[in-house]
Each structure stands twice: as C-alpha cells, then as structure tokens.
Amino acid sequence: MKFLLTFLILLASASQSHGQQNPLSTDYSWKWFDMYYGGDSLLKSQLITFYALLYNVENEKDIEELFYQQADLADELSYSVDLSRSYNGGSEEDELSEAEKEEYAYYIYQANMEDAIVFLNDMDIPGFDFGCAAECTEFDVSVDYSIILDAARKTISSYDDIGITIITDVWGIHRDYVPSFQSVECCSCPGFNALGSGEQYALLMRIKKYQDRTNLFSDELEMIKNTMANYIVWNDGFRAEEDAVSQEFELILPLIDFSEEAMTELYKKEPFYKYKLNYSIKDGQFFVNKKPIPPGCIAQLKTDLNGDNSQASIYLERNSLRGCMDSNIPFPGGNEQKVSYTIDDTLINDTYFITVTEYIDGSMGSSQNRIIVQFVNKSYTLKDGSRINVLSLDKIGEW
C-alpha cells in the first residue's frame, strides 16, 4: 500500500509537470479497474509498472519496452474484463431465475459492454481505447500510441521516434486492425490491397533503411512485413491497374519473404501467374519442363581459368529463338561432356549455392568454381513490341 500511494503521488507530480491531469493519480481513479476487473492484483501491478516507466523513460530501449507492454496490456484488458453483472447499482439480475439468466445472458452482456465502453472511455485512461470487435459482439481494447510518441520525444535517440512513426503510419495512432495498405469493409472480407500505389515498396524501403541501423521494434516490423505478404496473397483484389500492380510486385519481391505455400497460391491469380518459375529439382539436378538443364548451360556462368568472369545470366527457355535448354551448343567454347554441377545449399527466393566442376587435361585434372545462382523470369521484348517472360538463371555471387 505504501508503494502504491508513493507511486500515485509520483504519477500526479509527473502529469502536472507535463501540463495534463493523470487519470490514475488518485484512489478514485482505480474505480474503473475494481468495477470491471475485480481488482485483479497481477493486472493492476502490470499497469502500475507500465505507467511508472511511461513517466520515467530514459532511453530508446525504454520506449521499445513500453510499446510491447502496452500491446500485452491491451490484450489482458480485453480478455479479463468482467461484464457478467450490472454496474449501475441495480439488482435486477439477482431477481432472475437461472434459466432466465441464461436466456438473457447475451443481452445482459451487450448492455453491460455498451455501458463499460462509454464509462471507460470517459475515464480517459492513458494509452488505451475501449470498444468492441467482431461486429460488436466482443469487448475489445486497442492501443493509443500518442503516449508512446510523446515519451519518445523525451529521449536523446531519434531511432525510437522513427520506429514508432513507421508503425503508426501502418496502423494509425489509434491502432486499427487493418494496415494502411489494405481496405476492409467487413469482418469476413479480406478487402482490397493497395499494391500498385507504391505505398508498400516505400514502406519496405523505410523498414530496410531503419533495420540497417538499429534492431529496435524488430518483432513488430517483421510482423508488418508478414502481414503485407499475407494481404498480397489473400485479398478481394487490387485497387490499382494490373501493370502498376506488377511493377510494384517486382520491386518488393526482393524485400519480403513469401512462403512456398503463399507463392503457390499467388501464381494462381492474375497478374502473378506470369512470375511462376517453371523449374524443379530432382535427384540433385535442375529440371525445366521435366527435362534436365544441360550442365553446359550452368557452366557458362563459371569463372574461366584465365580469370574471365563476364557471364551474368543465361536464358533457359525460348525467347525470340532458342534458349539454352534447346540450344545447339549449350557450352560454347567448351566440352559439355567434361562439366558437371552439384547443388550444395538452398536459400530463399529460388537461390542456390552450387559447385561447377570442369575436367581438364593435364596434371591439374579438374577445376571447381563455387557460384551463387538464382532462377528468375526476365522480361523480353519481341520485334512486334509484345513482352514475354523468359525463365533465366542469374549468377549473383560466389561462395
């Protein structure tokens, strides 16, 4: 009790120094908690810890801690609320039979929930918005990031300010359940995606630049990227034109990880079916249309013994004429019978570590070249102006 009184005095002093009245600065301010949360001592202690840190932040790590504490507390406040009885001083529920209570439980819950939402929002509890979800059938508490933004301004570092700004640009200062790049009109609808507007590419570039400098809010930022990937795959359509959607998709593809399941689903839809990479792996070798890629095609990407390293990409499938799969000479300047390759490791985004071996005459016997390759679809313009995608193999590095 002594700690609680001391803490409340400190909160009152801190709030006055910032020119605002702290709603938790008096014993009466906890009335809402006793009414709707039965005086839950653990949850109350967590709230006290949260507000103590809020009014005494020292650095950017404190801001990050506040951010995650706030999210956890919103969940706890949503699930722990007691709306089973009336809080207006009446005893009408006590006069009902058990059968009547069960029959009217839903209506009692709805009435109590509406009263609770009004009452709790009138209390102006810092950091939390009280409302309902699931077409207003469930009590719900969401976060108000304005207190985190204000606290971040008090630290020396700018990284906390930048991180919170990125997050609020996605979810809003009063956190919504739908990100800025998705428009959802009903609870059961995934909604329409803004791919093609440039917003998601710009956001991913901001996140990449930020994560190159700090690991603050890393879990939240990764969750945003995962949310973006999911909405691109599962939605009611795109608001932009097909060409714009394709252009932004090509830009974001290296910046976001789509699961194999997601890409399989995505390839079924316009305009993404054209991005499907028509290759497979069987018995440690690459195949296209059930035909093995000639080792000579892959050997073209290796570094020559004389140090020449000038070949960046190979067209595998047909462009205007034959690609390497059907070429007369898969390994120009060399003997294809003397080259082979092994797939040593698999990375994300259709990227592989491979070793190319060329058997040569003389005491050296053989030469090995370890390269990193990636399967891609390259846009190719035909003479009539039309464009097609051609499965290609790029050399993107060595290992």
ZIDA-V303555 format. One record per residue. N is the residue number from 1. OMEGA is omega in radians with two decimals (none if undefined). Layout:
BEGIN
N&OMEGA + N&OMEGA
END
This chain:
BEGIN
1&3.13 + 2&3.11 + 3&-3.11 + 4&-3.14 + 5&3.11 + 6&-3.14 + 7&-3.12 + 8&3.09 + 9&3.11 + 10&3.12 + 11&3.13 + 12&3.14 + 13&-3.13 + 14&-3.11 + 15&3.13 + 16&-3.14 + 17&3.10 + 18&3.03 + 19&3.13 + 20&3.11 + 21&3.12 + 22&-3.10 + 23&-3.14 + 24&-3.05 + 25&3.11 + 26&3.10 + 27&3.14 + 28&-3.09 + 29&3.11 + 30&3.12 + 31&3.14 + 32&-3.08 + 33&3.13 + 34&-3.11 + 35&-2.98 + 36&-3.12 + 37&3.02 + 38&3.14 + 39&3.14 + 40&-3.01 + 41&-3.13 + 42&3.14 + 43&3.12 + 44&3.11 + 45&3.11 + 46&3.09 + 47&3.13 + 48&3.11 + 49&-3.13 + 50&-3.10 + 51&3.07 + 52&3.12 + 53&-3.12 + 54&-3.07 + 55&3.14 + 56&-3.12 + 57&-3.14 + 58&-3.06 + 59&-3.06 + 60&3.09 + 61&3.05 + 62&3.14 + 63&3.11 + 64&3.11 + 65&3.09 + 66&-3.10 + 67&-3.10 + 68&3.05 + 69&-3.12 + 70&3.13 + 71&3.13 + 72&-3.14 + 73&3.10 + 74&3.09 + 75&-3.13 + 76&3.13 + 77&3.11 + 78&-2.99 + 79&-3.03 + 80&-3.09 + 81&3.11 + 82&3.13 + 83&-3.05 + 84&-3.13 + 85&-3.14 + 86&-3.11 + 87&-3.12 + 88&3.05 + 89&-3.11 + 90&3.13 + 91&-3.07 + 92&3.13 + 93&-3.12 + 94&-3.09 + 95&-3.14 + 96&3.05 + 97&3.14 + 98&-3.14 + 99&3.14 + 100&3.10 + 101&3.13 + 102&-3.11 + 103&-3.07 + 104&-3.09 + 105&-3.11 + 106&-3.12 + 107&3.08 + 108&3.13 + 109&-3.12 + 110&-3.13 + 111&3.14 + 112&3.13 + 113&3.13 + 114&3.11 + 115&-3.11 + 116&-3.13 + 117&-3.14 + 118&-3.07 + 119&-3.06 + 120&3.08 + 121&3.07 + 122&3.10 + 123&3.10 + 124&-3.11 + 125&-3.01 + 126&3.01 + 127&-3.05 + 128&3.05 + 129&-3.09 + 130&-3.10 + 131&-3.11 + 132&-3.11 + 133&3.13 + 134&-3.11 + 135&3.08 + 136&3.03 + 137&-3.11 + 138&3.06 + 139&-3.05 + 140&3.08 + 141&3.09 + 142&-3.04 + 143&3.03 + 144&-3.03 + 145&-3.08 + 146&-3.14 + 147&3.10 + 148&3.10 + 149&3.13 + 150&-3.13 + 151&-3.12 + 152&3.14 + 153&-3.08 + 154&3.13 + 155&-3.14 + 156&-3.08 + 157&3.05 + 158&-3.07 + 159&3.11 + 160&3.11 + 161&-3.11 + 162&-3.13 + 163&3.13 + 164&3.12 + 165&3.08 + 166&-3.10 + 167&-3.13 + 168&3.04 + 169&3.12 + 170&-2.99 + 171&-3.04 + 172&3.09 + 173&2.96 + 174&-2.90 + 175&3.08 + 176&3.09 + 177&-3.11 + 178&3.13 + 179&-3.06 + 180&-3.08 + 181&-3.14 + 182&3.07 + 183&-3.10 + 184&-3.07 + 185&3.10 + 186&-3.05 + 187&-3.07 + 188&-3.11 + 189&3.07 + 190&3.07 + 191&-3.09 + 192&-3.06 + 193&-3.08 + 194&3.11 + 195&-3.07 + 196&3.12 + 197&-3.08 + 198&-3.07 + 199&-3.04 + 200&3.06 + 201&3.13 + 202&3.13 + 203&3.14 + 204&3.10 + 205&3.07 + 206&-3.14 + 207&3.14 + 208&3.13 + 209&3.14 + 210&-3.09 + 211&3.03 + 212&-3.06 + 213&-3.08 + 214&3.07 + 215&3.06 + 216&3.07 + 217&-3.05 + 218&-3.14 + 219&-3.13 + 220&-3.11 + 221&3.07 + 222&3.10 + 223&3.09 + 224&3.13 + 225&3.10 + 226&3.09 + 227&3.11 + 228&-3.14 + 229&-3.12 + 230&-3.12 + 231&3.07 + 232&-3.13 + 233&-3.05 + 234&-3.14 + 235&3.12 + 236&-3.13 + 237&-3.12 + 238&-3.10 + 239&-3.07 + 240&3.08 + 241&-3.04 + 242&-3.12 + 243&3.13 + 244&3.10 + 245&-3.13 + 246&-3.11 + 247&-3.13 + 248&3.11 + 249&3.12 + 250&3.14 + 251&-3.05 + 252&-3.04 + 253&3.11 + 254&-3.02 + 255&-3.04 + 256&-3.12 + 257&3.01 + 258&3.10 + 259&3.11 + 260&3.11 + 261&-3.12 + 262&-3.13 + 263&3.09 + 264&3.12 + 265&-3.09 + 266&-3.10 + 267&3.13 + 268&-2.97 + 269&2.92 + 270&-0.06 + 271&-2.94 + 272&-3.10 + 273&-3.11 + 274&-3.13 + 275&-3.11 + 276&-3.12 + 277&-2.98 + 278&3.09 + 279&3.10 + 280&3.11 + 281&3.11 + 282&3.13 + 283&3.06 + 284&-3.14 + 285&3.11 + 286&3.11 + 287&3.00 + 288&-3.08 + 289&3.08 + 290&3.09 + 291&3.14 + 292&3.05 + 293&3.12 + 294&3.12 + 295&3.13 + 296&3.10 + 297&-3.12 + 298&-3.12 + 299&3.09 + 300&-3.07 + 301&-3.10 + 302&3.05 + 303&-3.12 + 304&3.14 + 305&3.14 + 306&3.10 + 307&3.11 + 308&-3.14 + 309&-2.96 + 310&-3.10 + 311&-3.07 + 312&-3.01 + 313&3.10 + 314&2.96 + 315&3.14 + 316&-3.13 + 317&-3.07 + 318&2.97 + 319&3.02 + 320&3.08 + 321&-3.06 + 322&2.96 + 323&-3.05 + 324&3.14 + 325&-3.07 + 326&-3.05 + 327&3.08 + 328&-3.12 + 329&-3.11 + 330&-3.07 + 331&-3.09 + 332&3.09 + 333&-3.13 + 334&3.13 + 335&-3.07 + 336&-3.14 + 337&-3.08 + 338&3.11 + 339&3.08 + 340&3.12 + 341&3.04 + 342&3.05 + 343&-3.01 + 344&-3.12 + 345&3.14 + 346&3.09 + 347&3.11 + 348&3.05 + 349&3.02 + 350&-3.10 + 351&-3.04 + 352&2.92 + 353&3.11 + 354&3.05 + 355&3.10 + 356&-3.14 + 357&3.06 + 358&3.13 + 359&-3.06 + 360&3.13 + 361&3.08 + 362&-3.04 + 363&-3.10 + 364&3.04 + 365&-3.12 + 366&3.10 + 367&-3.14 + 368&3.14 + 369&-3.12 + 370&-3.07 + 371&3.08 + 372&-3.11 + 373&3.14 + 374&3.04 + 375&3.14 + 376&2.95 + 377&3.13 + 378&3.08 + 379&-3.09 + 380&-3.12 + 381&3.12 + 382&-3.08 + 383&-3.13 + 384&3.11 + 385&3.13 + 386&-3.11 + 387&3.07 + 388&3.04 + 389&-3.10 + 390&3.09 + 391&-3.07 + 392&3.10 + 393&-3.13 + 394&2.93 + 395&-3.06 + 396&3.11 + 397&3.12 + 398&3.12 + 399&none
END
